[in-house]
Amino acid sequence: MTTALRRGITALVVLLAVALAGYWYAAPLLTLRAMQTAAARGDAAAFSRHVDYPRLRASLKGELAQQATARWGGGQNLAGAAVGALLGLGVVDRLVDALVQPEIVMRVMQEGRMLPPLDPRGEPQDRAAGPAGPASTASSDETLHWRQERQGTDRYIAQAWRGRGERRVTLVLERRGFADWQLVEIRLPPP
């Protein structure tokens, strides 16, 4: 083998390794973009390929159970606290099973929030009807903002929010295999 041929093969191998490493590094961002595109198109099948629904449900149940226990289970009366916590956990299980559906999770990806914005009476706002008084003036910037970070080699965190001061929803993706990523957790903002 000639020296020029060896150099050419070495350069090709190095170029291939750099391209493979670049793809591996960019894979979670590419997955998020694919999820956003599928959500915008309303393509639940394409979106669901990137979601581990059983882990997502378990994660949300744990998070909401902690919030329910803190809200309904706190207080001086331990028996009342236990009953309140059990009732809260029953509600949480049913609520999460109802909420963790492709259409709802796609909406979280598009809107950056789990539930629609509420008007002053606590009712969901109809965006087509326009702002509902003073409550909507708190967030005049309706652009969806994203902040992303890699945590180690197997976790990718993306936070989404709209407007100023709005609480953030955090999406957690985990790596499966070489460069396949799945949504495994949605962290809700504290109440």
C-alpha positions as CSV (number, residue, x, y, z in Angstrom):
1,M,0.0,0.0,0.0
2,T,1.3,3.4,-0.9
3,T,1.7,6.2,1.6
4,A,-0.9,8.4,-0.2
5,L,-3.4,5.6,-0.1
6,R,-2.8,5.1,3.7
7,R,-3.2,8.8,4.3
8,G,-6.4,8.8,2.3
9,I,-7.9,5.9,4.2
10,T,-6.8,7.4,7.5
11,A,-8.4,10.8,6.6
12,L,-11.6,9.0,5.6
13,V,-11.8,7.0,8.8
14,V,-11.1,10.2,10.9
15,L,-13.8,12.1,8.9
16,L,-16.3,9.2,9.4
17,A,-15.5,9.1,13.2
18,V,-16.0,12.9,13.5
19,A,-19.3,12.7,11.6
20,L,-20.5,9.8,13.7
21,A,-19.5,11.7,16.9
22,G,-21.3,14.8,15.7
23,Y,-24.5,12.8,15.0
24,W,-24.3,11.2,18.4
25,Y,-23.9,14.5,20.1
26,A,-26.7,16.2,18.1
27,A,-29.1,13.2,18.4
28,P,-31.2,14.5,21.4
29,L,-31.7,17.9,19.7
30,L,-32.7,16.1,16.4
31,T,-35.1,14.0,18.5
32,L,-36.7,17.2,20.0
33,R,-37.0,18.7,16.6
34,A,-38.7,15.5,15.2
35,M,-41.1,15.6,18.2
36,Q,-41.9,19.2,17.6
37,T,-42.5,18.6,13.9
38,A,-44.7,15.6,14.6
39,A,-46.7,17.6,17.2
40,A,-47.2,20.5,14.8
41,R,-48.5,18.1,12.2
42,G,-50.6,16.2,14.7
43,D,-48.9,13.0,13.8
44,A,-49.3,11.0,17.1
45,A,-47.6,7.8,15.7
46,A,-44.4,9.7,14.7
47,F,-44.4,11.6,18.0
48,S,-45.0,8.5,20.1
49,R,-41.9,6.8,18.7
50,H,-39.9,9.1,20.9
51,V,-42.0,8.7,24.1
52,D,-41.7,6.0,26.8
53,Y,-45.3,6.4,28.0
54,P,-45.1,3.9,31.0
55,R,-42.1,5.7,32.4
56,L,-43.7,9.1,31.7
57,R,-46.8,8.1,33.6
58,A,-44.8,6.7,36.5
59,S,-42.8,9.9,36.7
60,L,-45.8,12.2,36.7
61,K,-47.6,10.0,39.2
62,G,-44.7,10.3,41.6
63,E,-44.4,14.0,41.1
64,L,-48.1,14.7,41.5
65,A,-48.4,12.3,44.5
66,Q,-45.7,14.3,46.3
67,Q,-47.5,17.6,45.5
68,A,-50.9,16.1,46.6
69,T,-49.4,14.7,49.8
70,A,-47.9,18.0,50.6
71,R,-51.2,19.9,49.8
72,W,-53.8,17.5,51.2
73,G,-51.7,15.5,53.7
74,G,-50.1,18.3,55.6
75,G,-51.4,19.5,58.9
76,Q,-51.6,18.6,62.6
77,N,-54.1,15.8,62.4
78,L,-52.2,12.7,61.3
79,A,-55.3,10.6,60.7
80,G,-56.8,13.4,58.5
81,A,-53.5,13.8,56.8
82,A,-53.3,10.1,55.9
83,V,-56.9,10.1,54.6
84,G,-56.2,13.3,52.6
85,A,-53.0,11.8,51.1
86,L,-54.8,8.5,50.1
87,L,-57.6,10.5,48.4
88,G,-55.0,12.6,46.7
89,L,-53.1,9.6,45.4
90,G,-56.3,8.1,44.0
91,V,-57.1,11.3,42.2
92,V,-53.5,11.5,40.9
93,D,-53.5,8.0,39.4
94,R,-56.7,8.7,37.4
95,L,-55.6,12.2,36.4
96,V,-52.2,11.0,35.1
97,D,-53.8,8.1,33.2
98,A,-56.2,10.6,31.5
99,L,-53.5,13.2,30.8
100,V,-50.6,11.1,29.5
101,Q,-52.0,10.6,26.0
102,P,-50.2,11.5,22.8
103,E,-52.4,14.4,22.0
104,I,-51.9,16.0,25.5
105,V,-48.1,15.4,25.5
106,M,-47.9,16.8,22.0
107,R,-49.7,19.9,23.3
108,V,-47.1,20.2,26.1
109,M,-44.4,20.2,23.4
110,Q,-46.2,22.9,21.4
111,E,-47.4,25.2,24.2
112,G,-44.7,24.6,26.9
113,R,-47.4,24.0,29.6
114,M,-49.4,21.0,30.8
115,L,-52.7,22.8,31.1
116,P,-54.1,25.7,29.0
117,P,-53.9,29.2,30.6
118,L,-56.7,30.1,32.9
119,D,-58.8,33.2,33.0
120,P,-59.5,35.1,36.3
121,R,-62.4,32.7,37.1
122,G,-60.1,29.6,36.8
123,E,-61.6,28.6,33.4
124,P,-59.4,27.6,30.4
125,Q,-58.9,30.6,28.1
126,D,-60.0,30.2,24.5
127,R,-57.1,31.6,22.5
128,A,-59.5,32.3,19.6
129,A,-61.6,34.5,21.8
130,G,-58.7,36.7,22.7
131,P,-57.2,37.7,26.0
132,A,-59.4,37.4,29.1
133,G,-58.8,40.6,30.9
134,P,-56.0,41.5,33.3
135,A,-54.8,37.9,33.8
136,S,-53.5,37.7,30.2
137,T,-51.5,40.9,30.4
138,A,-48.9,39.2,32.7
139,S,-47.5,37.4,29.7
140,S,-47.6,39.6,26.6
141,D,-44.8,37.6,24.9
142,E,-46.4,34.4,23.6
143,T,-43.2,33.1,22.0
144,L,-42.3,29.6,23.2
145,H,-38.8,29.7,24.6
146,W,-36.5,26.7,25.1
147,R,-33.5,26.1,27.3
148,Q,-31.6,22.9,26.8
149,E,-28.7,21.1,28.5
150,R,-27.1,17.8,28.4
151,Q,-26.6,16.0,31.8
152,G,-24.0,13.4,31.2
153,T,-24.1,11.1,28.2
154,D,-27.6,9.6,28.8
155,R,-29.9,12.5,29.8
156,Y,-31.0,15.6,28.0
157,I,-33.1,18.3,29.7
158,A,-35.3,20.8,27.8
159,Q,-37.2,23.5,29.6
160,A,-40.1,25.3,27.8
161,W,-42.0,28.4,28.8
162,R,-43.9,31.3,27.3
163,G,-43.7,34.9,28.4
164,R,-41.9,36.5,31.3
165,G,-42.0,34.9,34.7
166,E,-44.2,32.0,33.5
167,R,-43.4,28.7,35.2
168,R,-41.4,26.3,33.2
169,V,-42.2,22.8,32.1
170,T,-39.1,20.5,31.9
171,L,-38.9,17.6,29.5
172,V,-36.3,14.9,30.3
173,L,-35.1,12.6,27.5
174,E,-32.9,9.5,28.0
175,R,-30.7,7.8,25.5
176,R,-31.6,4.4,24.3
177,G,-28.9,2.6,22.3
178,F,-26.4,4.6,20.4
179,A,-28.3,7.7,19.4
180,D,-32.0,7.0,20.0
181,W,-33.6,9.3,22.6
182,Q,-37.0,9.0,24.3
183,L,-39.0,11.4,26.5
184,V,-39.3,9.7,29.9
185,E,-40.3,12.5,32.3
186,I,-42.2,15.8,32.4
187,R,-41.4,17.9,35.4
188,L,-44.1,20.3,36.2
189,P,-43.4,23.6,37.8
190,P,-44.1,23.8,41.5
191,P,-47.7,24.9,42.4
